[in-house]
Amino acid sequence: MVILLKDSLVALVVVSAVALLFSCESNFKEVQRINSVAFSPSGEADNVDLKYTDSGKIKAILVSPKMLDYSNAKYPFTEFPKGIHVTLFDENQKKSFVDSDYAITYAKTDIIDLQGNVKITSSDGKLLQTEQLYYDQKNEWFFTEKHFKYTDEAGGYLEGPGVDFSKDFKVFNMQKSSGEVTKLE
């Protein structure tokens, strides 16, 4: 009788443990489902063509195959998973271009993170290339710790790890760079 009671108790514990494990599986799947729903975009757009204006003048045109809006997240952001092409207009309506394979803009910090084949081409022929570049919209300042190559309109170049510069390319700070400059301004 003691052995039978002991065997029954062991069997009861094993059955309870198995039931608990199976119930945890469905709870885990439910948690995964809730997390995926909570981090879904609140908006999605294909073939985006946005025009930014100020006082009736076009300041920028952003073109992207896909835009995902996560304004419902704790730290809202907009993602461009298939890249962007931006045309910027200065006060004289001269065009500069920004291209990247991927971009994300953070609403609370006004930081834009450009990634993959990042290129900035200015209206006067200057070109900056890197794999990742950040843009601080408040301060109108670009920066990266990645390797970069900057080529001016005369064919001179600078390259190295890390650079930060003003939106108009007039202030340029480099860390360890090398290159060939054909003229100094």
KOLGUMI-863019 format. One line per field, with one value per residue: residue in one letter; x, y negated, z of N, C-alpha, C in turn. Coordinates in pm, 1 decimal. Example, Ala and Ser with C-alpha at 12.3 -4.5 7.8 and 13.67 -1.06 7.14 Angstrom:
2
aa = A,S $
n_east = 1319.0,1285.0 $
n_north = 569.0,225.0 $
n_up = 780.0,708.0 $
ca_east = 1230.0,1367.0 $
ca_north = 450.0,106.0 $
ca_up = 780.0,714.0 $
c_east = 1320.0,1290.0 $
c_north = 330.0,-3.0 $
c_up = 780.0,787.0 $
***
This chain:
185
aa = M,V,I,L,L,K,D,S,L,V,A,L,V,V,V,S,A,V,A,L,L,F,S,C,E,S,N,F,K,E,V,Q,R,I,N,S,V,A,F,S,P,S,G,E,A,D,N,V,D,L,K,Y,T,D,S,G,K,I,K,A,I,L,V,S,P,K,M,L,D,Y,S,N,A,K,Y,P,F,T,E,F,P,K,G,I,H,V,T,L,F,D,E,N,Q,K,K,S,F,V,D,S,D,Y,A,I,T,Y,A,K,T,D,I,I,D,L,Q,G,N,V,K,I,T,S,S,D,G,K,L,L,Q,T,E,Q,L,Y,Y,D,Q,K,N,E,W,F,F,T,E,K,H,F,K,Y,T,D,E,A,G,G,Y,L,E,G,P,G,V,D,F,S,K,D,F,K,V,F,N,M,Q,K,S,S,G,E,V,T,K,L,E $
n_east = 82.1,198.0,391.6,231.1,89.5,302.6,392.1,166.1,167.4,405.9,338.3,128.4,265.6,434.9,245.5,126.9,347.3,400.0,160.9,183.2,409.4,312.2,112.6,264.2,390.6,185.1,129.3,373.9,377.8,162.0,259.2,466.7,308.6,166.6,378.8,472.3,253.9,242.1,461.5,418.2,399.1,225.5,150.6,191.8,351.9,384.3,601.9,674.4,662.1,753.1,714.1,877.9,800.4,861.1,741.5,616.0,811.7,981.3,1177.1,1285.0,1273.0,1164.6,1207.0,1104.4,1086.0,946.6,788.3,770.9,577.3,626.9,499.0,349.1,507.7,702.8,936.1,909.2,952.5,1040.7,1077.1,1269.6,1298.1,1382.4,1549.6,1638.4,1603.3,1692.7,1628.6,1768.2,1709.9,1877.4,1885.4,1906.9,1784.4,1950.7,2042.2,2110.7,2196.3,2095.8,2153.8,2074.8,2080.7,1916.4,1720.6,1643.0,1446.1,1434.6,1183.8,1175.3,1437.8,1523.2,1713.6,1858.4,1935.7,2135.9,2207.5,2420.1,2574.8,2586.1,2553.1,2631.9,2578.0,2675.1,2551.8,2760.2,2935.4,3071.2,3135.0,3042.0,3103.8,3005.7,2944.7,2766.6,2583.8,2498.9,2249.7,2194.1,1916.6,1835.7,2070.5,2174.3,2382.9,2615.4,2748.2,2980.3,3134.0,3231.3,3430.5,3505.2,3486.1,3567.4,3523.6,3625.1,3512.7,3726.4,3862.9,4024.1,4073.7,3973.2,4004.4,3915.7,3872.7,3585.2,3418.7,3287.6,3058.2,2927.8,2602.1,2630.8,2884.2,3089.8,3219.2,3435.6,3532.5,3780.5,3908.7,4142.9,4270.8,4354.7,4473.6,4442.2,4457.0,4356.5,4309.6,4290.1,4038.6 $
n_north = 119.6,-123.1,-154.0,-168.6,-405.1,-582.0,-555.1,-650.4,-914.3,-1008.4,-976.2,-1158.8,-1400.5,-1402.6,-1413.0,-1659.6,-1829.8,-1796.4,-1896.2,-2157.8,-2240.7,-2226.2,-2418.5,-2645.6,-2672.6,-2761.6,-3003.8,-3134.3,-3159.9,-3330.3,-3560.2,-3622.7,-3682.5,-3908.3,-4087.7,-4115.2,-4234.4,-4472.5,-4603.4,-4677.7,-4865.2,-5179.2,-5293.8,-5245.1,-5289.5,-5276.5,-5353.5,-5630.4,-5983.5,-6260.6,-6605.5,-6870.5,-7182.2,-7534.9,-7840.4,-7847.9,-7761.4,-7486.8,-7283.8,-7031.4,-6708.7,-6390.8,-6062.3,-5729.1,-5371.4,-5239.5,-5313.8,-5299.9,-5375.9,-5430.0,-5575.4,-5515.5,-5389.4,-5373.9,-5526.3,-5710.6,-5655.1,-5671.9,-5451.8,-5363.0,-5105.2,-5022.6,-5211.5,-5557.1,-5850.9,-6173.8,-6503.5,-6809.4,-7156.5,-7463.5,-7811.2,-7942.6,-7772.7,-7570.8,-7232.0,-6956.8,-6616.8,-6326.5,-5992.0,-5660.4,-5312.9,-5240.0,-5396.4,-5569.1,-5770.8,-5946.8,-6066.9,-6203.1,-6285.1,-6408.4,-6297.5,-6154.2,-5844.3,-5718.2,-5443.0,-5212.9,-5231.6,-5520.0,-5835.9,-6171.9,-6431.6,-6742.7,-7057.5,-7189.3,-6992.5,-6843.3,-6538.6,-6301.0,-5987.6,-5702.0,-5427.8,-5456.0,-5725.1,-5990.7,-6241.3,-6537.1,-6707.0,-6935.3,-7082.0,-7093.1,-6918.6,-6675.3,-6347.7,-6074.2,-5766.0,-5582.2,-5468.2,-5710.6,-5882.9,-6178.4,-6381.9,-6661.1,-6926.7,-6975.4,-6743.1,-6671.2,-6480.8,-6343.7,-6100.0,-5860.2,-5731.1,-5835.3,-6145.1,-6475.8,-6728.7,-7043.4,-7116.8,-7251.9,-7183.0,-7353.6,-7365.8,-7129.3,-6852.9,-6619.6,-6299.4,-6087.1,-6129.0,-6103.4,-6217.1,-6408.6,-6738.6,-6980.7,-7251.9,-7519.2,-7672.6 $
n_up = 0.0,74.3,-122.4,-347.9,-297.2,-296.5,-562.8,-692.7,-605.8,-722.1,-991.4,-1007.6,-961.7,-1187.8,-1398.8,-1338.1,-1372.4,-1647.6,-1754.4,-1667.3,-1810.9,-2076.9,-2063.9,-2020.4,-2264.5,-2438.0,-2313.2,-2347.9,-2626.1,-2651.7,-2523.7,-2703.0,-2927.7,-2837.8,-2797.9,-3063.0,-3184.5,-3042.3,-3141.1,-3402.6,-3706.7,-3705.3,-3933.1,-4285.5,-4593.5,-4947.1,-5222.0,-5164.3,-5188.9,-5068.9,-5008.1,-4858.3,-4738.0,-4683.4,-4606.3,-4855.1,-5030.2,-5173.9,-4975.5,-4946.6,-5103.6,-5049.5,-5148.1,-5143.8,-5161.5,-4958.6,-4650.8,-4301.6,-4027.7,-3694.9,-3490.7,-3274.5,-3089.8,-2782.8,-2803.2,-3058.9,-3412.8,-3763.0,-4026.3,-4310.5,-4479.9,-4732.1,-4827.9,-4916.6,-5121.7,-5123.9,-5217.7,-5166.2,-5130.0,-5147.4,-5032.7,-5276.1,-5446.0,-5537.9,-5589.2,-5373.6,-5299.4,-5115.9,-5053.2,-4946.3,-4846.7,-4641.2,-4390.3,-4087.2,-3883.8,-3584.4,-3384.8,-3131.9,-3080.9,-3309.2,-3477.0,-3762.4,-3897.7,-4133.8,-4340.4,-4514.0,-4815.7,-4818.1,-4959.8,-5015.6,-5226.1,-5323.7,-5456.6,-5578.4,-5659.6,-5462.9,-5288.3,-5050.9,-4911.6,-4726.6,-4495.1,-4287.6,-4153.9,-3943.9,-3893.0,-3732.2,-3694.3,-3551.8,-3499.6,-3750.9,-3841.9,-3948.2,-3872.7,-3822.3,-3719.7,-3880.5,-4163.8,-4410.3,-4728.5,-4881.2,-5154.8,-5336.5,-5562.3,-5731.5,-5751.4,-5541.8,-5239.5,-4922.3,-4669.1,-4416.0,-4075.8,-3919.8,-3904.7,-3877.5,-3976.7,-4101.1,-4238.1,-4480.0,-4566.1,-4490.5,-4242.7,-4128.4,-3955.5,-3888.3,-3782.7,-3788.8,-4073.0,-4422.7,-4740.4,-5043.8,-5109.6,-5334.0,-5339.2,-5105.6,-4915.8 $
ca_east = 0.0,286.5,454.0,127.1,63.7,421.0,387.3,56.6,212.6,504.5,263.6,54.4,363.8,477.9,133.3,113.6,460.8,377.7,51.4,237.7,496.2,231.1,42.2,364.3,414.5,83.3,147.7,489.4,334.2,73.9,347.4,529.8,208.0,139.5,495.0,479.5,145.6,275.7,567.9,380.8,387.4,90.6,124.2,282.9,327.5,471.0,631.8,657.3,718.8,715.4,772.6,883.1,799.0,869.4,702.3,579.2,923.8,1019.2,1307.9,1335.8,1184.2,1208.1,1148.1,1140.0,992.5,866.1,800.1,698.5,560.8,614.6,469.4,281.3,607.7,744.7,1029.2,859.3,1047.0,994.7,1178.8,1270.0,1377.5,1432.7,1633.9,1582.3,1669.6,1644.5,1677.5,1764.0,1720.5,1925.5,1809.1,1912.1,1722.4,2049.3,2008.7,2204.5,2127.6,2133.7,2105.9,2119.0,2005.1,1826.8,1719.2,1548.2,1445.6,1380.5,1103.4,1205.5,1573.9,1549.0,1832.7,1835.4,2042.0,2144.6,2294.7,2439.7,2602.3,2541.4,2618.9,2580.9,2633.6,2634.1,2524.7,2885.7,3017.2,3135.6,3075.1,3082.3,3057.3,3032.5,2847.4,2665.5,2596.1,2389.7,2223.0,2126.0,1834.4,1831.2,2196.1,2213.3,2518.7,2635.8,2862.0,2995.6,3258.4,3267.8,3522.9,3440.9,3567.8,3514.4,3587.6,3578.3,3483.4,3850.6,3922.0,4095.2,3995.6,4011.6,3936.9,3961.0,3765.6,3520.4,3413.4,3163.0,3061.2,2804.8,2513.9,2679.0,3021.8,3186.4,3296.5,3466.2,3624.0,3817.6,3992.9,4268.4,4240.4,4461.5,4416.8,4510.5,4374.7,4409.9,4302.6,4239.0,3946.7 $
ca_north = 0.0,-238.3,-166.0,-211.8,-546.3,-655.5,-555.5,-739.9,-1051.0,-1039.2,-989.6,-1284.9,-1508.4,-1400.5,-1461.5,-1803.8,-1898.0,-1794.6,-1990.2,-2292.0,-2271.7,-2253.4,-2546.0,-2751.1,-2688.1,-2847.5,-3137.5,-3192.6,-3199.8,-3446.2,-3674.2,-3656.9,-3745.1,-4042.2,-4171.0,-4147.0,-4328.5,-4600.7,-4669.3,-4686.4,-5005.5,-5236.3,-5329.7,-5187.8,-5349.8,-5234.5,-5455.3,-5759.3,-6102.7,-6368.1,-6737.1,-6955.3,-7322.9,-7638.5,-7969.1,-7829.1,-7711.8,-7347.8,-7272.1,-6895.9,-6605.7,-6258.3,-5953.9,-5598.5,-5264.9,-5193.5,-5388.7,-5242.0,-5476.7,-5373.7,-5686.7,-5459.7,-5329.8,-5458.0,-5620.8,-5707.1,-5666.6,-5637.7,-5366.8,-5348.7,-4982.7,-5001.8,-5323.7,-5688.6,-5948.2,-6305.4,-6620.6,-6927.1,-7283.6,-7573.0,-7935.9,-7979.4,-7659.2,-7474.2,-7099.4,-6858.4,-6487.7,-6230.1,-5857.5,-5550.9,-5188.0,-5226.9,-5517.2,-5573.1,-5902.1,-5940.0,-6187.7,-6276.9,-6339.6,-6471.2,-6236.4,-6064.3,-5745.7,-5669.4,-5325.6,-5139.1,-5310.2,-5657.9,-5933.9,-6309.0,-6503.7,-6883.2,-7124.6,-7232.8,-6878.7,-6772.5,-6407.6,-6229.0,-5848.9,-5625.7,-5320.2,-5502.4,-5867.4,-6046.6,-6383.3,-6604.8,-6808.1,-7058.8,-7155.9,-7084.3,-6866.3,-6535.1,-6284.7,-5929.3,-5704.9,-5487.4,-5516.4,-5799.6,-5942.6,-6307.2,-6427.2,-6796.0,-6950.4,-6980.3,-6610.4,-6641.1,-6390.8,-6312.7,-5979.6,-5811.4,-5690.7,-5939.0,-6283.5,-6548.4,-6848.2,-7121.6,-7083.4,-7315.2,-7137.2,-7461.3,-7327.3,-6988.1,-6802.0,-6480.8,-6242.4,-6041.0,-6122.9,-6125.0,-6252.8,-6504.5,-6857.8,-7057.3,-7395.0,-7553.7,-7787.2 $
ca_up = 0.0,80.2,-253.9,-439.5,-268.1,-340.5,-708.9,-731.8,-579.5,-826.8,-1116.5,-999.1,-978.9,-1328.2,-1479.8,-1310.8,-1434.8,-1792.6,-1781.3,-1646.8,-1924.4,-2195.2,-2046.0,-2036.9,-2408.6,-2496.6,-2256.2,-2413.9,-2760.4,-2634.6,-2495.8,-2830.4,-3013.6,-2784.4,-2826.7,-3205.4,-3213.5,-2981.1,-3215.5,-3543.0,-3746.9,-3705.1,-4072.0,-4383.5,-4724.4,-5056.3,-5323.7,-5097.3,-5252.4,-4976.5,-5032.5,-4739.2,-4778.7,-4581.5,-4664.8,-4995.1,-5109.9,-5148.1,-4910.3,-4967.2,-5158.1,-5005.8,-5226.5,-5088.6,-5199.3,-4844.6,-4525.7,-4189.0,-3922.7,-3560.1,-3400.3,-3157.8,-3001.0,-2669.8,-2865.0,-3197.0,-3522.9,-3896.8,-4087.1,-4456.0,-4491.8,-4868.8,-4865.3,-4948.5,-5208.7,-5081.5,-5289.4,-5078.8,-5201.1,-5063.1,-5050.4,-5418.2,-5514.2,-5586.5,-5537.3,-5320.7,-5292.4,-5012.3,-5084.9,-4859.3,-4862.5,-4526.4,-4307.5,-3976.3,-3820.7,-3448.4,-3364.8,-3008.2,-3080.9,-3439.1,-3536.6,-3875.4,-3911.4,-4271.6,-4341.5,-4638.0,-4937.1,-4796.9,-5047.3,-5019.4,-5339.6,-5313.6,-5584.4,-5640.2,-5698.7,-5352.1,-5264.9,-4931.0,-4913.6,-4605.3,-4473.4,-4192.3,-4126.8,-3864.4,-3915.4,-3622.6,-3760.5,-3471.8,-3515.9,-3892.1,-3831.3,-3983.9,-3805.8,-3830.8,-3673.2,-3986.4,-4266.1,-4506.7,-4834.2,-4924.9,-5277.8,-5370.4,-5704.1,-5808.3,-5754.1,-5417.4,-5154.4,-4784.6,-4622.3,-4286.8,-3984.2,-3840.3,-3950.9,-3853.8,-4060.3,-4111.6,-4350.1,-4603.2,-4587.6,-4465.8,-4124.4,-4149.7,-3852.7,-3913.6,-3678.3,-3849.5,-4215.5,-4519.2,-4868.8,-5129.3,-5126.4,-5446.4,-5309.5,-4973.4,-4920.7 $
c_east = 86.2,351.0,352.7,96.2,179.5,422.5,278.2,96.4,312.9,433.5,187.0,146.8,407.6,368.1,116.0,224.9,443.9,268.0,100.4,326.0,416.3,155.7,138.6,391.5,311.9,92.5,264.9,453.3,244.0,155.8,417.6,432.0,180.5,255.3,502.9,371.0,180.8,382.4,541.8,370.1,242.6,51.3,230.6,249.1,429.6,486.5,605.1,727.7,672.1,786.7,762.8,892.5,812.4,842.4,676.0,690.9,953.3,1161.1,1370.3,1227.5,1243.7,1132.9,1197.9,1039.1,901.4,895.3,713.6,696.4,536.5,588.9,396.5,378.5,643.9,842.9,997.9,969.5,977.1,1108.7,1158.4,1356.3,1435.4,1509.3,1558.5,1667.2,1608.4,1709.2,1658.5,1783.2,1773.7,1845.3,1809.2,1853.0,1823.4,2024.1,2131.3,2125.1,2183.9,2070.9,2157.5,2028.8,1899.4,1831.9,1615.1,1559.4,1372.6,1313.1,1146.4,1342.9,1606.9,1680.7,1787.9,1957.6,2034.1,2243.7,2301.6,2455.4,2551.2,2623.6,2551.1,2653.7,2582.7,2616.4,2652.5,2983.5,3091.0,3060.3,3130.7,3020.8,3098.0,2927.8,2739.0,2692.5,2474.1,2373.8,2140.9,2048.0,1831.2,1953.5,2246.8,2357.2,2521.8,2752.8,2860.2,3127.7,3309.2,3368.3,3445.2,3539.9,3495.4,3594.0,3533.4,3562.6,3608.0,3920.7,4004.8,4009.3,4055.6,3938.6,3995.1,3844.3,3710.7,3533.1,3284.5,3172.7,2925.0,2729.1,2565.9,2823.9,3125.8,3272.6,3311.4,3568.1,3650.7,3905.0,4128.3,4244.0,4366.1,4395.1,4502.3,4416.6,4436.9,4401.2,4246.7,4150.5,3972.8 $
c_north = -125.5,-261.6,-217.2,-359.7,-632.4,-665.2,-649.5,-885.4,-1095.9,-1061.4,-1121.2,-1404.6,-1516.6,-1455.6,-1611.9,-1882.6,-1905.6,-1893.8,-2133.7,-2333.5,-2303.8,-2384.9,-2662.4,-2777.2,-2781.9,-2989.2,-3208.3,-3240.4,-3322.7,-3572.3,-3717.8,-3729.5,-3887.5,-4135.6,-4207.6,-4245.8,-4466.8,-4674.5,-4665.9,-4833.2,-5053.2,-5280.1,-5272.1,-5248.6,-5297.5,-5349.6,-5596.4,-5869.3,-6222.4,-6497.7,-6819.6,-7100.0,-7413.5,-7770.7,-7957.3,-7778.6,-7567.2,-7346.0,-7134.6,-6808.5,-6471.5,-6153.6,-5821.8,-5493.4,-5221.0,-5278.3,-5320.6,-5344.2,-5407.5,-5486.1,-5639.9,-5396.3,-5427.0,-5565.3,-5621.2,-5725.6,-5632.8,-5564.2,-5361.0,-5225.8,-4957.0,-5123.2,-5451.2,-5758.7,-6082.8,-6411.8,-6739.8,-7052.4,-7389.2,-7699.5,-7986.2,-7870.2,-7566.9,-7341.9,-7025.3,-6730.0,-6401.1,-6096.2,-5758.7,-5430.3,-5170.5,-5358.2,-5502.9,-5710.6,-5891.8,-6072.4,-6269.0,-6342.3,-6417.9,-6423.9,-6144.7,-5974.3,-5689.2,-5553.7,-5263.7,-5227.9,-5453.3,-5750.7,-6068.1,-6378.3,-6646.8,-6943.6,-7168.7,-7117.0,-6806.8,-6642.3,-6348.4,-6090.1,-5780.8,-5515.6,-5358.8,-5648.2,-5911.7,-6193.3,-6435.9,-6721.3,-6940.1,-7145.2,-7157.9,-7034.7,-6717.1,-6478.6,-6133.1,-5888.4,-5605.2,-5551.9,-5601.4,-5835.9,-6067.1,-6349.9,-6565.5,-6811.1,-6953.3,-6844.6,-6575.8,-6551.7,-6382.0,-6185.3,-5936.3,-5768.4,-5811.0,-6079.3,-6345.5,-6681.1,-6915.5,-7083.6,-7136.9,-7277.8,-7245.7,-7434.2,-7176.1,-6944.9,-6654.3,-6431.0,-6205.2,-6026.8,-6141.0,-6163.4,-6351.7,-6621.0,-6941.6,-7207.2,-7414.7,-7675.3,-7878.5 $
c_up = 0.0,-55.8,-354.8,-420.3,-317.2,-493.4,-760.2,-714.0,-686.2,-960.0,-1119.8,-1021.2,-1124.8,-1418.4,-1460.7,-1378.8,-1585.7,-1829.9,-1768.0,-1764.0,-2049.9,-2182.2,-2060.5,-2183.9,-2470.4,-2440.3,-2323.0,-2554.2,-2753.4,-2607.2,-2623.7,-2922.1,-2967.5,-2815.4,-2973.8,-3244.6,-3160.7,-3060.7,-3365.2,-3581.4,-3741.4,-3845.8,-4163.0,-4518.7,-4824.7,-5155.0,-5271.6,-5176.2,-5169.9,-5012.4,-4904.8,-4785.5,-4657.2,-4651.3,-4814.4,-5084.5,-5072.4,-5092.1,-4934.3,-5028.6,-5117.7,-5086.5,-5167.3,-5134.6,-5084.4,-4721.9,-4420.1,-4076.0,-3788.9,-3459.4,-3275.2,-3058.0,-2888.8,-2717.5,-3014.6,-3301.8,-3653.5,-3965.4,-4238.4,-4488.2,-4630.7,-4919.8,-4896.7,-5054.3,-5171.8,-5168.7,-5196.8,-5162.7,-5105.5,-5093.0,-5194.6,-5507.9,-5583.2,-5515.6,-5484.0,-5300.6,-5180.3,-5050.7,-4980.9,-4881.9,-4753.9,-4449.3,-4197.8,-3912.0,-3687.5,-3414.7,-3242.9,-3008.8,-3207.3,-3501.2,-3649.9,-3887.1,-4053.3,-4274.4,-4480.4,-4759.7,-4926.3,-4885.3,-5030.5,-5132.9,-5332.9,-5452.4,-5654.8,-5664.8,-5587.1,-5326.1,-5136.6,-4937.9,-4783.1,-4592.5,-4373.5,-4161.6,-4047.7,-3900.2,-3798.9,-3683.8,-3684.6,-3497.4,-3659.9,-3905.0,-3863.7,-3904.0,-3826.0,-3768.1,-3777.2,-4082.5,-4366.5,-4616.7,-4882.1,-5047.4,-5310.8,-5521.3,-5791.2,-5814.0,-5631.5,-5329.9,-5014.5,-4746.9,-4489.5,-4200.8,-3908.7,-3895.5,-3898.8,-3926.9,-4063.6,-4238.1,-4483.0,-4638.1,-4557.7,-4343.2,-4129.3,-4044.5,-3878.8,-3800.4,-3738.0,-3998.4,-4298.7,-4650.1,-4942.6,-5154.3,-5236.3,-5425.2,-5169.5,-4984.8,-4804.2 $
***
